[in-house]
Amino acid sequence: REEYEHEEFSIGGINIPVTDIPEQAERLQDYGNVDLVLYCRSGNRSGMAQKILAVQFDMHNTINLKGGMNAWKEAGLPPAP
């Protein structure tokens, strides 16, 4: 997500905009085989990030949060403290 989106509503974690994924992939690979949940506003950009990580960096330990923050909010779930 973009920084302003992350500031408006966040569920925590590391914020990496999809355009920065190639430069940050090594940082994400440091997490090893731990499942990484990717999320954005609607699930589209995080889906693109998931594909970039899989195709370009052979990372298959990612989960795209379906519906993103829109679905999170609609479900009535709170932001991170």
Z-matrix of the N, CA and C atoms (Angstrom, degrees):
N
C 1 1.446
C 2 1.509 1 108.87
N 3 1.293 2 114.76 1 155.81
C 4 1.458 3 119.07 2 175.78
C 5 1.533 4 108.12 3 -72.03
N 6 1.313 5 116.15 4 155.25
C 7 1.466 6 120.55 5 -174.98
C 8 1.526 7 112.37 6 -56.28
N 9 1.331 8 117.91 7 -41.52
C 10 1.468 9 119.78 8 -179.20
C 11 1.531 10 111.07 9 -64.99
N 12 1.319 11 117.84 10 -33.54
C 13 1.469 12 120.75 11 177.64
C 14 1.527 13 109.97 12 -68.33
N 15 1.305 14 115.53 13 -41.60
C 16 1.463 15 121.14 14 179.84
C 17 1.528 16 110.51 15 -63.74
N 18 1.321 17 116.12 16 -38.10
C 19 1.461 18 120.29 17 178.66
C 20 1.527 19 111.95 18 -69.46
N 21 1.335 20 117.15 19 -34.31
C 22 1.467 21 120.94 20 -179.44
C 23 1.524 22 112.29 21 -69.49
N 24 1.351 23 116.38 22 -40.15
C 25 1.463 24 120.26 23 -177.39
C 26 1.516 25 108.19 24 -159.23
N 27 1.310 26 116.40 25 122.22
C 28 1.458 27 120.99 26 -176.70
C 29 1.518 28 110.55 27 -137.35
N 30 1.328 29 115.22 28 145.29
C 31 1.464 30 119.99 29 172.37
C 32 1.526 31 109.86 30 -108.41
N 33 1.333 32 115.11 31 14.89
C 34 1.453 33 120.48 32 177.17
C 35 1.517 34 112.40 33 96.30
N 36 1.292 35 115.44 34 -170.19
C 37 1.452 36 121.51 35 179.99
C 38 1.515 37 112.55 36 86.88
N 39 1.301 38 114.95 37 -170.09
C 40 1.458 39 123.19 38 -179.83
C 41 1.520 40 107.62 39 -93.77
N 42 1.312 41 117.01 40 130.48
C 43 1.456 42 120.72 41 178.71
C 44 1.524 43 109.31 42 -95.42
N 45 1.343 44 116.23 43 114.89
C 46 1.456 45 122.26 44 176.78
C 47 1.521 46 107.78 45 -130.76
N 48 1.324 47 118.70 46 109.96
C 49 1.462 48 120.10 47 176.65
C 50 1.539 49 110.53 48 -59.83
N 51 1.311 50 116.98 49 148.10
C 52 1.466 51 121.17 50 -176.09
C 53 1.524 52 111.87 51 -56.38
N 54 1.319 53 117.94 52 -32.61
C 55 1.461 54 120.18 53 179.71
C 56 1.521 55 112.49 54 -68.27
N 57 1.328 56 117.12 55 -18.85
C 58 1.462 57 121.42 56 179.35
C 59 1.524 58 113.72 57 -95.98
N 60 1.317 59 117.57 58 -0.82
C 61 1.469 60 121.38 59 -176.83
C 62 1.531 61 112.19 60 -55.76
N 63 1.337 62 120.46 61 -48.26
C 64 1.472 63 118.22 62 -179.19
C 65 1.529 64 113.58 63 -56.82
N 66 1.315 65 117.36 64 -39.21
C 67 1.458 66 120.39 65 -179.97
C 68 1.524 67 112.59 66 -74.88
N 69 1.319 68 117.65 67 -21.77
C 70 1.462 69 122.13 68 -176.31
C 71 1.529 70 113.67 69 -103.51
N 72 1.332 71 117.64 70 -0.73
C 73 1.471 72 120.74 71 -174.78
C 74 1.523 73 112.17 72 -58.78
N 75 1.317 74 117.36 73 -41.45
C 76 1.466 75 119.63 74 -179.58
C 77 1.527 76 110.61 75 -61.35
N 78 1.307 77 116.20 76 -40.25
C 79 1.476 78 121.49 77 176.87
C 80 1.524 79 110.16 78 -59.16
N 81 1.328 80 116.78 79 -41.84
C 82 1.462 81 120.59 80 179.70
C 83 1.523 82 111.88 81 -71.19
N 84 1.331 83 116.97 82 -33.74
C 85 1.462 84 120.44 83 178.62
C 86 1.520 85 111.56 84 -65.04
N 87 1.324 86 117.12 85 -23.06
C 88 1.459 87 121.08 86 178.25
C 89 1.529 88 112.34 87 -63.44
N 90 1.332 89 117.12 88 -16.87
C 91 1.465 90 120.67 89 178.29
C 92 1.519 91 112.16 90 -79.91
N 93 1.314 92 117.65 91 -4.03
C 94 1.457 93 122.01 92 176.65
C 95 1.510 94 112.80 93 65.60
N 96 1.324 95 116.12 94 -132.38
C 97 1.463 96 121.60 95 -175.55
C 98 1.523 97 113.54 96 -92.93
N 99 1.325 98 117.80 97 8.73
C 100 1.464 99 121.18 98 177.41
C 101 1.526 100 108.17 99 -66.41
N 102 1.325 101 117.25 100 135.26
C 103 1.454 102 120.02 101 177.66
C 104 1.526 103 110.04 102 -65.82
N 105 1.333 104 116.11 103 131.74
C 106 1.457 105 122.50 104 178.28
C 107 1.517 106 108.11 105 -108.03
N 108 1.325 107 116.41 106 124.51
C 109 1.462 108 121.22 107 178.38
C 110 1.523 109 107.81 108 -92.19
N 111 1.328 110 115.63 109 121.63
C 112 1.457 111 122.15 110 179.16
C 113 1.510 112 108.34 111 -101.84
N 114 1.339 113 116.11 112 136.06
C 115 1.462 114 118.15 113 178.51
C 116 1.514 115 111.21 114 -146.87
N 117 1.320 116 114.69 115 152.92
C 118 1.464 117 122.75 116 176.41
C 119 1.532 118 106.53 117 -143.37
N 120 1.300 119 117.34 118 -161.41
C 121 1.466 120 120.03 119 -178.01
C 122 1.520 121 111.36 120 -66.28
N 123 1.342 122 117.31 121 -46.80
C 124 1.463 123 119.82 122 -173.71
C 125 1.528 124 114.73 123 -121.79
N 126 1.316 125 117.57 124 -9.15
C 127 1.467 126 120.82 125 -177.73
C 128 1.514 127 113.34 126 103.08
N 129 1.328 128 118.23 127 -9.46
C 130 1.459 129 120.64 128 -178.35
C 131 1.526 130 112.46 129 -75.78
N 132 1.322 131 117.20 130 -52.12
C 133 1.469 132 119.76 131 -179.26
C 134 1.523 133 111.14 132 -66.22
N 135 1.325 134 117.42 133 -36.86
C 136 1.465 135 118.40 134 177.84
C 137 1.529 136 110.65 135 -68.17
N 138 1.326 137 117.11 136 -29.40
C 139 1.468 138 120.53 137 173.50
C 140 1.517 139 111.15 138 -66.04
N 141 1.338 140 116.53 139 -39.82
C 142 1.467 141 120.38 140 175.88
C 143 1.525 142 110.16 141 -64.57
N 144 1.323 143 116.75 142 -42.53
C 145 1.467 144 120.61 143 178.72
C 146 1.525 145 110.42 144 -61.36
N 147 1.318 146 116.81 145 -39.93
C 148 1.460 147 121.34 146 178.77
C 149 1.530 148 110.38 147 -61.14
N 150 1.327 149 116.69 148 -43.73
C 151 1.471 150 120.44 149 178.82
C 152 1.523 151 111.61 150 -66.12
N 153 1.329 152 117.43 151 -41.83
C 154 1.466 153 120.70 152 178.30
C 155 1.527 154 110.08 153 -59.87
N 156 1.324 155 116.63 154 -46.71
C 157 1.461 156 120.41 155 -179.14
C 158 1.527 157 111.58 156 -63.85
N 159 1.317 158 117.42 157 -37.83
C 160 1.463 159 120.76 158 -179.60
C 161 1.530 160 111.54 159 -71.71
N 162 1.314 161 116.88 160 -49.39
C 163 1.470 162 120.97 161 -173.34
C 164 1.527 163 112.19 162 -76.30
N 165 1.319 164 116.63 163 -48.21
C 166 1.461 165 119.69 164 -174.55
C 167 1.524 166 114.18 165 -84.38
N 168 1.327 167 116.85 166 -26.87
C 169 1.465 168 119.74 167 -173.01
C 170 1.527 169 113.44 168 -125.14
N 171 1.329 170 117.03 169 7.15
C 172 1.471 171 122.79 170 176.98
C 173 1.533 172 112.26 171 53.59
N 174 1.318 173 115.41 172 37.08
C 175 1.466 174 120.83 173 177.41
C 176 1.532 175 108.43 174 -101.98
N 177 1.324 176 115.74 175 117.29
C 178 1.464 177 120.55 176 -177.22
C 179 1.525 178 112.03 177 -119.50
N 180 1.323 179 116.33 178 17.52
C 181 1.470 180 121.66 179 -179.40
C 182 1.526 181 110.88 180 -102.25
N 183 1.337 182 116.46 181 37.58
C 184 1.459 183 120.36 182 -178.71
C 185 1.521 184 111.24 183 -115.74
N 186 1.309 185 114.66 184 149.86
C 187 1.465 186 122.73 185 177.61
C 188 1.523 187 106.85 186 -127.68
N 189 1.321 188 116.82 187 127.90
C 190 1.462 189 121.30 188 177.48
C 191 1.525 190 108.25 189 -91.14
N 192 1.326 191 116.51 190 121.03
C 193 1.463 192 121.21 191 178.29
C 194 1.533 193 108.73 192 -69.78
N 195 1.310 194 116.14 193 102.13
C 196 1.463 195 121.75 194 -176.16
C 197 1.528 196 110.83 195 -59.28
N 198 1.331 197 115.51 196 126.92
C 199 1.458 198 120.78 197 179.61
C 200 1.515 199 114.13 198 85.48
N 201 1.330 200 117.10 199 -11.23
C 202 1.456 201 122.53 200 175.86
C 203 1.518 202 114.62 201 55.99
N 204 1.322 203 115.08 202 -149.79
C 205 1.454 204 121.00 203 -177.85
C 206 1.522 205 112.31 204 -68.21
N 207 1.325 206 117.33 205 -27.05
C 208 1.472 207 118.97 206 175.51
C 209 1.522 208 110.27 207 -59.93
N 210 1.333 209 116.91 208 -48.15
C 211 1.468 210 121.09 209 179.81
C 212 1.527 211 110.87 210 -66.89
N 213 1.326 212 116.28 211 -37.90
C 214 1.469 213 121.03 212 178.97
C 215 1.530 214 110.05 213 -58.39
N 216 1.339 215 115.12 214 -48.76
C 217 1.465 216 119.88 215 -179.74
C 218 1.527 217 111.53 216 -65.72
N 219 1.339 218 116.93 217 -42.30
C 220 1.471 219 120.79 218 179.86
C 221 1.516 220 111.75 219 -60.98
N 222 1.334 221 116.63 220 -30.60
C 223 1.462 222 121.25 221 178.24
C 224 1.526 223 111.92 222 -77.55
N 225 1.337 224 115.54 223 -5.20
C 226 1.465 225 120.03 224 178.80
C 227 1.510 226 113.72 225 78.98
N 228 1.325 227 116.97 226 17.62
C 229 1.465 228 120.68 227 -179.59
C 230 1.525 229 109.78 228 -80.76
N 231 1.318 230 116.78 229 145.96
C 232 1.473 231 120.06 230 -175.27
C 233 1.536 232 112.28 231 -83.71
N 234 1.321 233 116.84 232 162.72
C 235 1.461 234 120.45 233 170.94
C 236 1.519 235 109.41 234 -74.27
N 237 1.321 236 115.24 235 172.21
C 238 1.467 237 119.76 236 176.49
C 239 1.523 238 109.06 237 -68.45
N 240 1.325 239 117.17 238 146.88
C 241 1.469 240 120.05 239 178.90
C 242 1.515 241 112.00 240 -66.20
